[in-house]
């Protein structure tokens, strides 16, 4: 039982070290940005993070029904 536990801990430790090679041994190393907004191709397509889009939508001025009605009337005329 003890040998199995120690072997498992050793395997997990080796895996953690191998995952962190870039961070530990490269100057200024860091984990890659895996968010949608970190992808150049997604930014070019105008696709962003849902949380960012929600934040932007909440910051926009909310229109009242009267404002929306006026905008519709203006666009029809």
mmCIF file of the N, C-alpha and C atoms, coordinates in Angstrom:
data_MODEL
# 
_entry.id   MODEL 
# 
loop_
_atom_site.group_PDB 
_atom_site.id 
_atom_site.type_symbol 
_atom_site.label_atom_id 
_atom_site.label_alt_id 
_atom_site.label_comp_id 
_atom_site.label_asym_id 
_atom_site.label_entity_id 
_atom_site.label_seq_id 
_atom_site.pdbx_PDB_ins_code 
_atom_site.Cartn_x 
_atom_site.Cartn_y 
_atom_site.Cartn_z 
_atom_site.occupancy 
_atom_site.B_iso_or_equiv 
_atom_site.pdbx_formal_charge 
_atom_site.auth_seq_id 
_atom_site.auth_comp_id 
_atom_site.auth_asym_id 
_atom_site.auth_atom_id 
_atom_site.pdbx_PDB_model_num 
ATOM 1   N N  . UNK A 1 1  ? 0.830   -1.197 0.000   1.00 0.00 ? 1  UNK A N  1 
ATOM 2   C CA . UNK A 1 1  ? 0.000   0.000  0.000   1.00 0.00 ? 1  UNK A CA 1 
ATOM 3   C C  . UNK A 1 1  ? 0.873   1.259  0.000   1.00 0.00 ? 1  UNK A C  1 
ATOM 4   N N  . UNK A 1 2  ? 1.887   1.280  0.824   1.00 0.00 ? 2  UNK A N  1 
ATOM 5   C CA . UNK A 1 2  ? 2.768   2.440  0.922   1.00 0.00 ? 2  UNK A CA 1 
ATOM 6   C C  . UNK A 1 2  ? 3.559   2.635  -0.368  1.00 0.00 ? 2  UNK A C  1 
ATOM 7   N N  . UNK A 1 3  ? 3.989   1.541  -0.981  1.00 0.00 ? 3  UNK A N  1 
ATOM 8   C CA . UNK A 1 3  ? 4.752   1.636  -2.231  1.00 0.00 ? 3  UNK A CA 1 
ATOM 9   C C  . UNK A 1 3  ? 3.871   2.211  -3.341  1.00 0.00 ? 3  UNK A C  1 
ATOM 10  N N  . UNK A 1 4  ? 2.618   1.812  -3.391  1.00 0.00 ? 4  UNK A N  1 
ATOM 11  C CA . UNK A 1 4  ? 1.682   2.331  -4.394  1.00 0.00 ? 4  UNK A CA 1 
ATOM 12  C C  . UNK A 1 4  ? 1.454   3.826  -4.199  1.00 0.00 ? 4  UNK A C  1 
ATOM 13  N N  . UNK A 1 5  ? 1.284   4.248  -2.969  1.00 0.00 ? 5  UNK A N  1 
ATOM 14  C CA . UNK A 1 5  ? 1.075   5.655  -2.658  1.00 0.00 ? 5  UNK A CA 1 
ATOM 15  C C  . UNK A 1 5  ? 2.296   6.488  -3.042  1.00 0.00 ? 5  UNK A C  1 
ATOM 16  N N  . UNK A 1 6  ? 3.477   6.021  -2.680  1.00 0.00 ? 6  UNK A N  1 
ATOM 17  C CA . UNK A 1 6  ? 4.700   6.756  -3.004  1.00 0.00 ? 6  UNK A CA 1 
ATOM 18  C C  . UNK A 1 6  ? 4.932   6.807  -4.513  1.00 0.00 ? 6  UNK A C  1 
ATOM 19  N N  . UNK A 1 7  ? 4.653   5.720  -5.201  1.00 0.00 ? 7  UNK A N  1 
ATOM 20  C CA . UNK A 1 7  ? 4.794   5.694  -6.654  1.00 0.00 ? 7  UNK A CA 1 
ATOM 21  C C  . UNK A 1 7  ? 3.823   6.688  -7.300  1.00 0.00 ? 7  UNK A C  1 
ATOM 22  N N  . UNK A 1 8  ? 2.611   6.718  -6.808  1.00 0.00 ? 8  UNK A N  1 
ATOM 23  C CA . UNK A 1 8  ? 1.608   7.651  -7.349  1.00 0.00 ? 8  UNK A CA 1 
ATOM 24  C C  . UNK A 1 8  ? 2.031   9.096  -7.120  1.00 0.00 ? 8  UNK A C  1 
ATOM 25  N N  . UNK A 1 9  ? 2.521   9.397  -5.931  1.00 0.00 ? 9  UNK A N  1 
ATOM 26  C CA . UNK A 1 9  ? 2.976   10.753 -5.632  1.00 0.00 ? 9  UNK A CA 1 
ATOM 27  C C  . UNK A 1 9  ? 4.164   11.138 -6.507  1.00 0.00 ? 9  UNK A C  1 
ATOM 28  N N  . UNK A 1 10 ? 5.069   10.198 -6.752  1.00 0.00 ? 10 UNK A N  1 
ATOM 29  C CA . UNK A 1 10 ? 6.220   10.461 -7.600  1.00 0.00 ? 10 UNK A CA 1 
ATOM 30  C C  . UNK A 1 10 ? 5.776   10.748 -9.035  1.00 0.00 ? 10 UNK A C  1 
ATOM 31  N N  . UNK A 1 11 ? 4.840   9.974  -9.553  1.00 0.00 ? 11 UNK A N  1 
ATOM 32  C CA . UNK A 1 11 ? 4.336   10.180 -10.913 1.00 0.00 ? 11 UNK A CA 1 
ATOM 33  C C  . UNK A 1 11 ? 3.650   11.544 -11.025 1.00 0.00 ? 11 UNK A C  1 
ATOM 34  N N  . UNK A 1 12 ? 2.852   11.916 -10.039 1.00 0.00 ? 12 UNK A N  1 
ATOM 35  C CA . UNK A 1 12 ? 2.170   13.218 -10.052 1.00 0.00 ? 12 UNK A CA 1 
ATOM 36  C C  . UNK A 1 12 ? 3.190   14.348 -9.985  1.00 0.00 ? 12 UNK A C  1 
ATOM 37  N N  . UNK A 1 13 ? 4.210   14.203 -9.161  1.00 0.00 ? 13 UNK A N  1 
ATOM 38  C CA . UNK A 1 13 ? 5.246   15.235 -9.046  1.00 0.00 ? 13 UNK A CA 1 
ATOM 39  C C  . UNK A 1 13 ? 5.995   15.402 -10.361 1.00 0.00 ? 13 UNK A C  1 
ATOM 40  N N  . UNK A 1 14 ? 6.330   14.301 -11.017 1.00 0.00 ? 14 UNK A N  1 
ATOM 41  C CA . UNK A 1 14 ? 7.023   14.369 -12.301 1.00 0.00 ? 14 UNK A CA 1 
ATOM 42  C C  . UNK A 1 14 ? 6.147   15.060 -13.338 1.00 0.00 ? 14 UNK A C  1 
ATOM 43  N N  . UNK A 1 15 ? 4.864   14.741 -13.355 1.00 0.00 ? 15 UNK A N  1 
ATOM 44  C CA . UNK A 1 15 ? 3.939   15.375 -14.302 1.00 0.00 ? 15 UNK A CA 1 
ATOM 45  C C  . UNK A 1 15 ? 3.850   16.879 -14.074 1.00 0.00 ? 15 UNK A C  1 
ATOM 46  N N  . UNK A 1 16 ? 3.779   17.298 -12.836 1.00 0.00 ? 16 UNK A N  1 
ATOM 47  C CA . UNK A 1 16 ? 3.698   18.732 -12.521 1.00 0.00 ? 16 UNK A CA 1 
ATOM 48  C C  . UNK A 1 16 ? 4.960   19.446 -12.972 1.00 0.00 ? 16 UNK A C  1 
ATOM 49  N N  . UNK A 1 17 ? 6.109   18.844 -12.730 1.00 0.00 ? 17 UNK A N  1 
ATOM 50  C CA . UNK A 1 17 ? 7.374   19.456 -13.146 1.00 0.00 ? 17 UNK A CA 1 
ATOM 51  C C  . UNK A 1 17 ? 7.433   19.558 -14.671 1.00 0.00 ? 17 UNK A C  1 
ATOM 52  N N  . UNK A 1 18 ? 7.028   18.504 -15.370 1.00 0.00 ? 18 UNK A N  1 
ATOM 53  C CA . UNK A 1 18 ? 7.061   18.539 -16.833 1.00 0.00 ? 18 UNK A CA 1 
ATOM 54  C C  . UNK A 1 18 ? 6.090   19.568 -17.406 1.00 0.00 ? 18 UNK A C  1 
ATOM 55  N N  . UNK A 1 19 ? 4.944   19.749 -16.780 1.00 0.00 ? 19 UNK A N  1 
ATOM 56  C CA . UNK A 1 19 ? 3.997   20.766 -17.231 1.00 0.00 ? 19 UNK A CA 1 
ATOM 57  C C  . UNK A 1 19 ? 4.525   22.178 -16.992 1.00 0.00 ? 19 UNK A C  1 
ATOM 58  N N  . UNK A 1 20 ? 5.367   22.333 -16.000 1.00 0.00 ? 20 UNK A N  1 
ATOM 59  C CA . UNK A 1 20 ? 5.845   23.660 -15.621 1.00 0.00 ? 20 UNK A CA 1 
ATOM 60  C C  . UNK A 1 20 ? 7.239   23.970 -16.157 1.00 0.00 ? 20 UNK A C  1 
ATOM 61  N N  . UNK A 1 21 ? 7.760   23.160 -17.091 1.00 0.00 ? 21 UNK A N  1 
ATOM 62  C CA . UNK A 1 21 ? 9.120   23.379 -17.601 1.00 0.00 ? 21 UNK A CA 1 
ATOM 63  C C  . UNK A 1 21 ? 9.276   24.781 -18.157 1.00 0.00 ? 21 UNK A C  1 
ATOM 64  N N  . UNK A 1 22 ? 8.339   25.219 -18.995 1.00 0.00 ? 22 UNK A N  1 
ATOM 65  C CA . UNK A 1 22 ? 8.451   26.538 -19.609 1.00 0.00 ? 22 UNK A CA 1 
ATOM 66  C C  . UNK A 1 22 ? 8.429   27.642 -18.557 1.00 0.00 ? 22 UNK A C  1 
ATOM 67  N N  . UNK A 1 23 ? 7.635   27.474 -17.552 1.00 0.00 ? 23 UNK A N  1 
ATOM 68  C CA . UNK A 1 23 ? 7.519   28.503 -16.520 1.00 0.00 ? 23 UNK A CA 1 
ATOM 69  C C  . UNK A 1 23 ? 8.769   28.531 -15.635 1.00 0.00 ? 23 UNK A C  1 
ATOM 70  N N  . UNK A 1 24 ? 9.277   27.360 -15.316 1.00 0.00 ? 24 UNK A N  1 
ATOM 71  C CA . UNK A 1 24 ? 10.411  27.278 -14.392 1.00 0.00 ? 24 UNK A CA 1 
ATOM 72  C C  . UNK A 1 24 ? 11.749  27.623 -15.038 1.00 0.00 ? 24 UNK A C  1 
ATOM 73  N N  . UNK A 1 25 ? 11.951  27.249 -16.289 1.00 0.00 ? 25 UNK A N  1 
ATOM 74  C CA . UNK A 1 25 ? 13.283  27.345 -16.878 1.00 0.00 ? 25 UNK A CA 1 
ATOM 75  C C  . UNK A 1 25 ? 13.439  28.405 -17.959 1.00 0.00 ? 25 UNK A C  1 
ATOM 76  N N  . UNK A 1 26 ? 12.382  29.085 -18.357 1.00 0.00 ? 26 UNK A N  1 
ATOM 77  C CA . UNK A 1 26 ? 12.464  30.134 -19.368 1.00 0.00 ? 26 UNK A CA 1 
ATOM 78  C C  . UNK A 1 26 ? 12.273  31.474 -18.673 1.00 0.00 ? 26 UNK A C  1 
ATOM 79  N N  . UNK A 1 27 ? 13.169  32.399 -18.977 1.00 0.00 ? 27 UNK A N  1 
ATOM 80  C CA . UNK A 1 27 ? 13.063  33.727 -18.358 1.00 0.00 ? 27 UNK A CA 1 
ATOM 81  C C  . UNK A 1 27 ? 11.774  34.394 -18.832 1.00 0.00 ? 27 UNK A C  1 
ATOM 82  N N  . UNK A 1 28 ? 10.963  34.836 -17.903 1.00 0.00 ? 28 UNK A N  1 
ATOM 83  C CA . UNK A 1 28 ? 9.694   35.462 -18.234 1.00 0.00 ? 28 UNK A CA 1 
ATOM 84  C C  . UNK A 1 28 ? 8.657   34.460 -18.727 1.00 0.00 ? 28 UNK A C  1 
ATOM 85  N N  . UNK A 1 29 ? 8.880   33.192 -18.448 1.00 0.00 ? 29 UNK A N  1 
ATOM 86  C CA . UNK A 1 29 ? 7.951   32.166 -18.898 1.00 0.00 ? 29 UNK A CA 1 
ATOM 87  C C  . UNK A 1 29 ? 6.619   32.262 -18.166 1.00 0.00 ? 29 UNK A C  1 
ATOM 88  N N  . UNK A 1 30 ? 5.565   31.946 -18.875 1.00 0.00 ? 30 UNK A N  1 
ATOM 89  C CA . UNK A 1 30 ? 4.244   31.966 -18.270 1.00 0.00 ? 30 UNK A CA 1 
ATOM 90  C C  . UNK A 1 30 ? 3.358   31.002 -19.041 1.00 0.00 ? 30 UNK A C  1 
ATOM 91  N N  . UNK A 1 31 ? 2.233   30.655 -18.453 1.00 0.00 ? 31 UNK A N  1 
ATOM 92  C CA . UNK A 1 31 ? 1.287   29.789 -19.133 1.00 0.00 ? 31 UNK A CA 1 
ATOM 93  C C  . UNK A 1 31 ? 0.721   30.515 -20.342 1.00 0.00 ? 31 UNK A C  1 
ATOM 94  N N  . UNK A 1 32 ? 0.452   29.815 -21.422 1.00 0.00 ? 32 UNK A N  1 
ATOM 95  C CA . UNK A 1 32 ? -0.139  30.480 -22.592 1.00 0.00 ? 32 UNK A CA 1 
ATOM 96  C C  . UNK A 1 32 ? -1.554  30.945 -22.293 1.00 0.00 ? 32 UNK A C  1 
ATOM 97  N N  . UNK A 1 33 ? -1.947  32.024 -22.942 1.00 0.00 ? 33 UNK A N  1 
ATOM 98  C CA . UNK A 1 33 ? -3.296  32.553 -22.777 1.00 0.00 ? 33 UNK A CA 1 
ATOM 99  C C  . UNK A 1 33 ? -4.244  31.701 -23.605 1.00 0.00 ? 33 UNK A C  1 
ATOM 100 N N  . UNK A 1 34 ? -5.114  30.954 -22.953 1.00 0.00 ? 34 UNK A N  1 
ATOM 101 C CA . UNK A 1 34 ? -6.015  30.050 -23.661 1.00 0.00 ? 34 UNK A CA 1 
ATOM 102 C C  . UNK A 1 34 ? -7.432  30.598 -23.753 1.00 0.00 ? 34 UNK A C  1 
ATOM 103 N N  . UNK A 1 35 ? -7.633  31.841 -23.343 1.00 0.00 ? 35 UNK A N  1 
ATOM 104 C CA . UNK A 1 35 ? -8.957  32.443 -23.447 1.00 0.00 ? 35 UNK A CA 1 
ATOM 105 C C  . UNK A 1 35 ? -9.263  32.773 -24.899 1.00 0.00 ? 35 UNK A C  1 
ATOM 106 N N  . UNK A 1 36 ? -10.522 32.854 -25.214 1.00 0.00 ? 36 UNK A N  1 
ATOM 107 C CA . UNK A 1 36 ? -10.936 33.160 -26.579 1.00 0.00 ? 36 UNK A CA 1 
ATOM 108 C C  . UNK A 1 36 ? -10.376 34.505 -27.013 1.00 0.00 ? 36 UNK A C  1 
ATOM 109 N N  . UNK A 1 37 ? -10.391 35.465 -26.128 1.00 0.00 ? 37 UNK A N  1 
ATOM 110 C CA . UNK A 1 37 ? -9.897  36.793 -26.494 1.00 0.00 ? 37 UNK A CA 1 
ATOM 111 C C  . UNK A 1 37 ? -8.388  36.803 -26.712 1.00 0.00 ? 37 UNK A C  1 
ATOM 112 N N  . UNK A 1 38 ? -7.682  35.763 -26.276 1.00 0.00 ? 38 UNK A N  1 
ATOM 113 C CA . UNK A 1 38 ? -6.240  35.675 -26.475 1.00 0.00 ? 38 UNK A CA 1 
ATOM 114 C C  . UNK A 1 38 ? -5.859  35.119 -27.830 1.00 0.00 ? 38 UNK A C  1 
ATOM 115 N N  . UNK A 1 39 ? -6.814  34.649 -28.597 1.00 0.00 ? 39 UNK A N  1 
ATOM 116 C CA . UNK A 1 39 ? -6.554  34.056 -29.906 1.00 0.00 ? 39 UNK A CA 1 
ATOM 117 C C  . UNK A 1 39 ? -6.663  35.126 -30.990 1.00 0.00 ? 39 UNK A C  1 
ATOM 118 N N  . UNK A 1 40 ? -5.604  35.258 -31.793 1.00 0.00 ? 40 UNK A N  1 
ATOM 119 C CA . UNK A 1 40 ? -5.582  36.268 -32.844 1.00 0.00 ? 40 UNK A CA 1 
ATOM 120 C C  . UNK A 1 40 ? -6.673  35.988 -33.884 1.00 0.00 ? 40 UNK A C  1 
ATOM 121 N N  . UNK A 1 41 ? -6.862  34.729 -34.246 1.00 0.00 ? 41 UNK A N  1 
ATOM 122 C CA . UNK A 1 41 ? -7.870  34.376 -35.247 1.00 0.00 ? 41 UNK A CA 1 
ATOM 123 C C  . UNK A 1 41 ? -9.279  34.731 -34.767 1.00 0.00 ? 41 UNK A C  1 
ATOM 124 N N  . UNK A 1 42 ? -9.554  34.510 -33.485 1.00 0.00 ? 42 UNK A N  1 
ATOM 125 C CA . UNK A 1 42 ? -10.877 34.834 -32.950 1.00 0.00 ? 42 UNK A CA 1 
ATOM 126 C C  . UNK A 1 42 ? -11.091 36.343 -32.910 1.00 0.00 ? 42 UNK A C  1 
ATOM 127 N N  . UNK A 1 43 ? -10.061 37.096 -32.559 1.00 0.00 ? 43 UNK A N  1 
ATOM 128 C CA . UNK A 1 43 ? -10.188 38.559 -32.540 1.00 0.00 ? 43 UNK A CA 1 
ATOM 129 C C  . UNK A 1 43 ? -10.444 39.091 -33.944 1.00 0.00 ? 43 UNK A C  1 
ATOM 130 N N  . UNK A 1 44 ? -9.768  38.501 -34.967 1.00 0.00 ? 44 UNK A N  1 
ATOM 131 C CA . UNK A 1 44 ? -9.980  38.951 -36.335 1.00 0.00 ? 44 UNK A CA 1 
ATOM 132 C C  . UNK A 1 44 ? -11.416 38.707 -36.785 1.00 0.00 ? 44 UNK A C  1 
ATOM 133 N N  . UNK A 1 45 ? -12.033 37.658 -36.282 1.00 0.00 ? 45 UNK A N  1 
ATOM 134 C CA . UNK A 1 45 ? -13.422 37.350 -36.634 1.00 0.00 ? 45 UNK A CA 1 
ATOM 135 C C  . UNK A 1 45 ? -14.421 38.128 -35.785 1.00 0.00 ? 45 UNK A C  1 
ATOM 136 N N  . UNK A 1 46 ? -13.929 38.847 -34.793 1.00 0.00 ? 46 UNK A N  1 
ATOM 137 C CA . UNK A 1 46 ? -14.813 39.622 -33.928 1.00 0.00 ? 46 UNK A CA 1 
ATOM 138 C C  . UNK A 1 46 ? -15.467 38.793 -32.839 1.00 0.00 ? 46 UNK A C  1 
ATOM 139 N N  . UNK A 1 47 ? -14.908 37.627 -32.564 1.00 0.00 ? 47 UNK A N  1 
ATOM 140 C CA . UNK A 1 47 ? -15.456 36.759 -31.531 1.00 0.00 ? 47 UNK A CA 1 
ATOM 141 C C  . UNK A 1 47 ? -14.701 37.031 -30.235 1.00 0.00 ? 47 UNK A C  1 
ATOM 142 N N  . UNK A 1 48 ? -15.449 37.257 -29.171 1.00 0.00 ? 48 UNK A N  1 
ATOM 143 C CA . UNK A 1 48 ? -14.822 37.557 -27.894 1.00 0.00 ? 48 UNK A CA 1 
ATOM 144 C C  . UNK A 1 48 ? -15.377 36.700 -26.778 1.00 0.00 ? 48 UNK A C  1 
ATOM 145 N N  . UNK A 1 49 ? -14.867 36.923 -25.622 1.00 0.00 ? 49 UNK A N  1 
ATOM 146 C CA . UNK A 1 49 ? -15.280 36.197 -24.432 1.00 0.00 ? 49 UNK A CA 1 
ATOM 147 C C  . UNK A 1 49 ? -16.698 36.621 -24.042 1.00 0.00 ? 49 UNK A C  1 
ATOM 148 N N  . UNK A 1 50 ? -17.495 35.680 -23.626 1.00 0.00 ? 50 UNK A N  1 
ATOM 149 C CA . UNK A 1 50 ? -18.872 35.970 -23.243 1.00 0.00 ? 50 UNK A CA 1 
ATOM 150 C C  . UNK A 1 50 ? -18.902 36.948 -22.071 1.00 0.00 ? 50 UNK A C  1 
ATOM 151 N N  . UNK A 1 51 ? -17.995 36.780 -21.151 1.00 0.00 ? 51 UNK A N  1 
ATOM 152 C CA . UNK A 1 51 ? -17.971 37.682 -19.994 1.00 0.00 ? 51 UNK A CA 1 
ATOM 153 C C  . UNK A 1 51 ? -17.649 39.110 -20.432 1.00 0.00 ? 51 UNK A C  1 
ATOM 154 N N  . UNK A 1 52 ? -16.733 39.267 -21.374 1.00 0.00 ? 52 UNK A N  1 
ATOM 155 C CA . UNK A 1 52 ? -16.395 40.603 -21.867 1.00 0.00 ? 52 UNK A CA 1 
ATOM 156 C C  . UNK A 1 52 ? -17.563 41.211 -22.623 1.00 0.00 ? 52 UNK A C  1 
ATOM 157 N N  . UNK A 1 53 ? -18.218 40.411 -23.452 1.00 0.00 ? 53 UNK A N  1 
ATOM 158 C CA . UNK A 1 53 ? -19.364 40.911 -24.194 1.00 0.00 ? 53 UNK A CA 1 
ATOM 159 C C  . UNK A 1 53 ? -20.494 41.314 -23.254 1.00 0.00 ? 53 UNK A C  1 
ATOM 160 N N  . UNK A 1 54 ? -20.707 40.544 -22.197 1.00 0.00 ? 54 UNK A N  1 
ATOM 161 C CA . UNK A 1 54 ? -21.738 40.873 -21.227 1.00 0.00 ? 54 UNK A CA 1 
ATOM 162 C C  . UNK A 1 54 ? -21.405 42.179 -20.513 1.00 0.00 ? 54 UNK A C  1 
ATOM 163 N N  . UNK A 1 55 ? -20.137 42.348 -20.142 1.00 0.00 ? 55 UNK A N  1 
ATOM 164 C CA . UNK A 1 55 ? -19.713 43.574 -19.468 1.00 0.00 ? 55 UNK A CA 1 
ATOM 165 C C  . UNK A 1 55 ? -19.936 44.784 -20.369 1.00 0.00 ? 55 UNK A C  1 
ATOM 166 N N  . UNK A 1 56 ? -19.577 44.661 -21.658 1.00 0.00 ? 56 UNK A N  1 
ATOM 167 C CA . UNK A 1 56 ? -19.776 45.765 -22.600 1.00 0.00 ? 56 UNK A CA 1 
ATOM 168 C C  . UNK A 1 56 ? -21.257 46.080 -22.786 1.00 0.00 ? 56 UNK A C  1 
ATOM 169 N N  . UNK A 1 57 ? -22.083 45.046 -22.854 1.00 0.00 ? 57 UNK A N  1 
ATOM 170 C CA . UNK A 1 57 ? -23.520 45.262 -23.036 1.00 0.00 ? 57 UNK A CA 1 
ATOM 171 C C  . UNK A 1 57 ? -24.123 45.960 -21.823 1.00 0.00 ? 57 UNK A C  1 
ATOM 172 N N  . UNK A 1 58 ? -23.641 45.633 -20.647 1.00 0.00 ? 58 UNK A N  1 
ATOM 173 C CA . UNK A 1 58 ? -24.172 46.264 -19.436 1.00 0.00 ? 58 UNK A CA 1 
ATOM 174 C C  . UNK A 1 58 ? -23.746 47.720 -19.317 1.00 0.00 ? 58 UNK A C  1 
ATOM 175 N N  . UNK A 1 59 ? -22.610 48.056 -19.913 1.00 0.00 ? 59 UNK A N  1 
ATOM 176 C CA . UNK A 1 59 ? -22.125 49.432 -19.815 1.00 0.00 ? 59 UNK A CA 1 
ATOM 177 C C  . UNK A 1 59 ? -22.825 50.355 -20.796 1.00 0.00 ? 59 UNK A C  1 
ATOM 178 N N  . UNK A 1 60 ? -23.382 49.808 -21.852 1.00 0.00 ? 60 UNK A N  1 
ATOM 179 C CA . UNK A 1 60 ? -24.085 50.642 -22.821 1.00 0.00 ? 60 UNK A CA 1 
ATOM 180 C C  . UNK A 1 60 ? -25.327 51.244 -22.168 1.00 0.00 ? 60 UNK A C  1 
ATOM 181 N N  . UNK A 1 61 ? -25.684 52.416 -22.647 1.00 0.00 ? 61 UNK A N  1 
ATOM 182 C CA . UNK A 1 61 ? -26.859 53.088 -22.106 1.00 0.00 ? 61 UNK A CA 1 
ATOM 183 C C  . UNK A 1 61 ? -28.097 52.303 -22.497 1.00 0.00 ? 61 UNK A C  1 
ATOM 184 N N  . UNK A 1 62 ? -28.931 52.048 -21.537 1.00 0.00 ? 62 UNK A N  1 
ATOM 185 C CA . UNK A 1 62 ? -30.168 51.319 -21.803 1.00 0.00 ? 62 UNK A CA 1 
ATOM 186 C C  . UNK A 1 62 ? -31.227 52.281 -22.311 1.00 0.00 ? 62 UNK A C  1 
ATOM 187 N N  . UNK A 1 63 ? -31.885 51.887 -23.396 1.00 0.00 ? 63 UNK A N  1 
ATOM 188 C CA . UNK A 1 63 ? -32.925 52.719 -23.982 1.00 0.00 ? 63 UNK A CA 1 
ATOM 189 C C  . UNK A 1 63 ? -34.262 52.413 -23.325 1.00 0.00 ? 63 UNK A C  1 
ATOM 190 N N  . UNK A 1 64 ? -35.041 53.443 -23.150 1.00 0.00 ? 64 UNK A N  1 
ATOM 191 C CA . UNK A 1 64 ? -36.400 53.245 -22.659 1.00 0.00 ? 64 UNK A CA 1 
ATOM 192 C C  . UNK A 1 64 ? -37.284 52.903 -23.852 1.00 0.00 ? 64 UNK A C  1 
ATOM 193 N N  . UNK A 1 65 ? -38.492 52.486 -23.580 1.00 0.00 ? 65 UNK A N  1 
ATOM 194 C CA . UNK A 1 65 ? -39.414 52.152 -24.651 1.00 0.00 ? 65 UNK A CA 1 
ATOM 195 C C  . UNK A 1 65 ? -39.676 53.368 -25.531 1.00 0.00 ? 65 UNK A C  1 
ATOM 196 N N  . UNK A 1 66 ? -39.767 54.532 -24.913 1.00 0.00 ? 66 UNK A N  1 
ATOM 197 C CA . UNK A 1 66 ? -40.022 55.766 -25.663 1.00 0.00 ? 66 UNK A CA 1 
ATOM 198 C C  . UNK A 1 66 ? -38.859 56.066 -26.614 1.00 0.00 ? 66 UNK A C  1 
ATOM 199 N N  . UNK A 1 67 ? -37.629 55.865 -26.151 1.00 0.00 ? 67 UNK A N  1 
ATOM 200 C CA . UNK A 1 67 ? -36.453 56.080 -26.998 1.00 0.00 ? 67 UNK A CA 1 
ATOM 201 C C  . UNK A 1 67 ? -36.442 55.110 -28.183 1.00 0.00 ? 67 UNK A C  1 
ATOM 202 N N  . UNK A 1 68 ? -36.774 53.843 -27.926 1.00 0.00 ? 68 UNK A N  1 
ATOM 203 C CA . UNK A 1 68 ? -36.807 52.856 -29.004 1.00 0.00 ? 68 UNK A CA 1 
ATOM 204 C C  . UNK A 1 68 ? -37.890 53.192 -30.020 1.00 0.00 ? 68 UNK A C  1 
ATOM 205 N N  . UNK A 1 69 ? -39.042 53.618 -29.516 1.00 0.00 ? 69 UNK A N  1 
ATOM 206 C CA . UNK A 1 69 ? -40.138 53.981 -30.411 1.00 0.00 ? 69 UNK A CA 1 
ATOM 207 C C  . UNK A 1 69 ? -39.735 55.163 -31.282 1.00 0.00 ? 69 UNK A C  1 
ATOM 208 N N  . UNK A 1 70 ? -39.071 56.126 -30.698 1.00 0.00 ? 70 UNK A N  1 
ATOM 209 C CA . UNK A 1 70 ? -38.609 57.307 -31.448 1.00 0.00 ? 70 UNK A CA 1 
ATOM 210 C C  . UNK A 1 70 ? -37.592 56.895 -32.517 1.00 0.00 ? 70 UNK A C  1 
ATOM 211 N N  . UNK A 1 71 ? -36.691 55.990 -32.180 1.00 0.00 ? 71 UNK A N  1 
ATOM 212 C CA . UNK A 1 71 ? -35.675 55.535 -33.132 1.00 0.00 ? 71 UNK A CA 1 
ATOM 213 C C  . UNK A 1 71 ? -36.321 54.798 -34.295 1.00 0.00 ? 71 UNK A C  1 
ATOM 214 N N  . UNK A 1 72 ? -37.318 53.985 -34.040 1.00 0.00 ? 72 UNK A N  1 
ATOM 215 C CA . UNK A 1 72 ? -38.033 53.262 -35.091 1.00 0.00 ? 72 UNK A CA 1 
ATOM 216 C C  . UNK A 1 72 ? -38.760 54.244 -35.986 1.00 0.00 ? 72 UNK A C  1 
ATOM 217 N N  . UNK A 1 73 ? -39.446 55.209 -35.382 1.00 0.00 ? 73 UNK A N  1 
ATOM 218 C CA . UNK A 1 73 ? -40.184 56.210 -36.157 1.00 0.00 ? 73 UNK A CA 1 
ATOM 219 C C  . UNK A 1 73 ? -39.248 57.021 -37.038 1.00 0.00 ? 73 UNK A C  1 
ATOM 220 N N  . UNK A 1 74 ? -38.062 57.371 -36.495 1.00 0.00 ? 74 UNK A N  1 
ATOM 221 C CA . UNK A 1 74 ? -37.095 58.147 -37.256 1.00 0.00 ? 74 UNK A CA 1 
ATOM 222 C C  . UNK A 1 74 ? -36.553 57.342 -38.442 1.00 0.00 ? 74 UNK A C  1 
ATOM 223 N N  . UNK A 1 75 ? -36.351 56.052 -38.246 1.00 0.00 ? 75 UNK A N  1 
ATOM 224 C CA . UNK A 1 75 ? -35.805 55.240 -39.324 1.00 0.00 ? 75 UNK A CA 1 
ATOM 225 C C  . UNK A 1 75 ? -36.845 54.989 -40.413 1.00 0.00 ? 75 UNK A C  1 
ATOM 226 N N  . UNK A 1 76 ? -38.130 54.988 -40.060 1.00 0.00 ? 76 UNK A N  1 
ATOM 227 C CA . UNK A 1 76 ? -39.186 54.772 -41.046 1.00 0.00 ? 76 UNK A CA 1 
ATOM 228 C C  . UNK A 1 76 ? -39.469 56.034 -41.856 1.00 0.00 ? 76 UNK A C  1 
ATOM 229 N N  . UNK A 1 77 ? -39.229 57.178 -41.269 1.00 0.00 ? 77 UNK A N  1 
ATOM 230 C CA . UNK A 1 77 ? -39.523 58.450 -41.959 1.00 0.00 ? 77 UNK A CA 1 
ATOM 231 C C  . UNK A 1 77 ? -38.373 58.934 -42.774 1.00 0.00 ? 77 UNK A C  1 
# 
